[in-house]
Structures are given as C-alpha cells and as structure tokens.
Amino acid sequence: MAKKLDAERIEQARQKGEKTNSRREEQKREIQNTIAKNRSGQRKGRVIMPEKKIYAYQDAPKVRVAAYCRVSTAEEAQVGSFEMQVQHFQSVIDNNPNYELVKIYTDEGISGTSVGKRKGFQEMIEDACAGKIDLILTKSISRFGRNIVDILTTLRTLSDLNPPVAVNFESEGINTSDGKNKLVLSILSALAELESQQKSIAIKEGIRYRMQEGLYKFSVKNTIGYYRDYSGRVKIEPAEAEIVRYIFDSFTEGASPREIADSLTEQGIRSPKGMDYWRQATIRNILRNEKYCGDVLYQKSYSKDYLTHKSVKNRDVLPQWYWENDHPAIIKREQWNRAQELLDAGNWRKSSKPLEAMKKKFTVAKVKSGVLRGYFLLDMMWSKEERDQFIQIINSINELDEGQEERNE
C-alpha cells in the first residue's frame, strides 16, 4: 500500500510557490508603469554625453599612426608582397592630413606563429605601451599573427592601455575600437592559426616526398667544404675541403678531436660558423657527417611544433632516407668508414707529438650566399704571380665542370 502523503507540508509549499509567482507579476507591472511614466513625461531625465572618446585616435587633431608589415619567407616571390605592403601604408598615412607617421614596423621572412622572433612587432608593442602610438594599421589578421593566443593577448594588452590603442585590420574591415568585433576577431584569429597549421603540414609532406625521391636540396650553409652554385648544385669549395681532409687525416692517424680542434685554433683557421676557436663537438660532427663521403641522410631532425618551429633530433620517430653518391665526395669512403669505427670505439689517447700544421696553399673562401654568391675572397697580400696562378686554377676547374656537363647531356 502506498505511503500516506504529508498534506500539510505539500500545501504550505504550494502556497509559497503562488506567492513567488505573484511577486514576479508585481515586478512586471512596476516596470511597465515606470516606462509608461517616462513616455508620458511624468518622470524627467537627461543624457550626459562624454566629452572625451575612449580611443585617442577618435577625436585627436593629429593621430599618431603606426603600420605593421610582415611576410613569412624571404623568397623572391614574397619580396614584391612585402614591398607593396610598406608602400601602401606609407601612402595611406601620407595622404591623410589627420595622420602623423610614427613608424612602419616590419618583419621580413619571419613566421607569424610566434612573437619571439618578430623584432619589429615587439618594438611596435613596446612603443604602444610607452604611449607613442594611437592607432596601428595592418593588412590582415594573418599579417598581425598566426597564433590565436598571441593575437588575442596582444590585442588585450593594447586595449588595456590608457588611452587604449586600436588596431585596424584592412582586409577584414575590422577595427578593435568597436567592441562588437571581439567575437569575429577570435574566430578569424583561430582560422589564421588553422591555415598556418595546414600550410605547415602541406610543406612538410612536400619536403618528405622530395627526400624519398632523393630530390631535396639540403642546406650547406654551415657545412664547411661545400657550397651551392647558381643552379643549386652542390660543389666542393677547394680551400675549405683542405680543412676537412686535414681533420680526417689527423683523426685516422691517431689524433683526438680535442687535439684537432686545438691545432686548428692555434693555426688561426676559422670554424664553419666563422669563430676564432674550434670546439671538440664541431670536429666530431664533421667526422660523423656522411656528406663528406658523398652520401646524404635526410630527416636527421624535424620540427615538432608548427608554432615554435623548434627543431629536434629524429630519434626513431619519423622515417629517414639515405642516398649514396648524391654529390661529389671530399673524403674517400674507406677513410670515412675508418673514422666511424674509431668514433664508435672512442678509445683514442693523447698523441705524444703535436699535429703538423696544414700545408700552406691557396686558402681562398668562396661566397656561398647573398648578392656576391659565387665570387672568391682573395688575399690582398698576394703577388701578381700568385694571383695569376690562382686564376689559372679556377679556369681549369671551370673547364672540368663544363666538360662534365657536356658528357651528362
């Protein structure tokens, strides 16, 4: 049989609910009566408009304007885009009598996924925080950044200033001084980051495809002994190749990496990065580098995060591709293999006699990048005979290269 109801308790609760409903109806009638009195003029009120605008640029006689321009790579295809951005904003500011140019801040060849490496962007925000800027102009949200956290954090920083600094995104037609744009900005910032992520994935897939087919052009920027010619082919740099041979010869004859590094430092020979001293680790890296026997191992490292672009060693995470006889060798394969055996054993001892100095030859460096790529840096102390001898050597090398190209064709 069902349990008997507590009638008294239930009725008290029902009466309480009815009182709540009656109070709500009373509040509605009070609001309606107040609005009716306002409309009929029974209640008097007036609006006091602010004398100053929130954003300084909205009513200042002269607006201090900055512009920000950025492209993600330093490739020739992007040079035109970058220069057009700069010229466009220069024209916009010059042609507006209310605008006063502070500076056009630029980051050329820098990714927008992180603020850390964008020196121009950092300088602009510092100047805005110092009260030097009223308004920032930029082409689009993707130029301003491609990291939603960085974009929104920066915009919040600018809006919290006193007075706040507005940002005008030209392509989207959005100005941050309008509070209604906050949601749109969040969505578009997320889309800019997503686009960057998709582009990063597509680029990586393209690079890995070229690695798989042995077509990828690895960098020789800090690889002593090699350079790329005007057509992108890997060539041996004769003067630097002498240093590589000296390192391998010394090591396979019993010298330790430390002794080789000290010897090169004492001889006044600069390191691959142009330093006055050599490190033991640099010698080890050269001895381990398969490129010196003409081979190439692709994907030794990889970019773990598309936002930071931080490169980490590939420790059995992604596939690698090893291609033999990819380019001209500086070291014979037998000697390179012998060097690997010695490195693996790691039981070399300090030599009883100092290493011989490198034989004095033409130590001429070839410019590897920039406008003067392909030119040689000559020693101004050479005699006329030495200069003539060097030109003969270069001519003979060029003749050999041309003959090789004709045979390949």
Beta strands, then each sheet from edge to edge (+ up, - down):
strand 1: 63-71
strand 2: 99-108
strand 3: 135-138
strand 4: 166-169
strand 5: 174-175
strand 6: 226-228
strand 7: 234-236
strand 8: 296-298
strand 9: 301-303
strand 10: 311-313
strand 11: 321-323
strand 12: 365-366
strand 13: 376-377
sheet 1: 2+ 1+ 3+ 4+ 5-
sheet 2: 6+ 7-
sheet 3: 8+ 11-
sheet 4: 9+ 10-
sheet 5: 12+ 13-
end
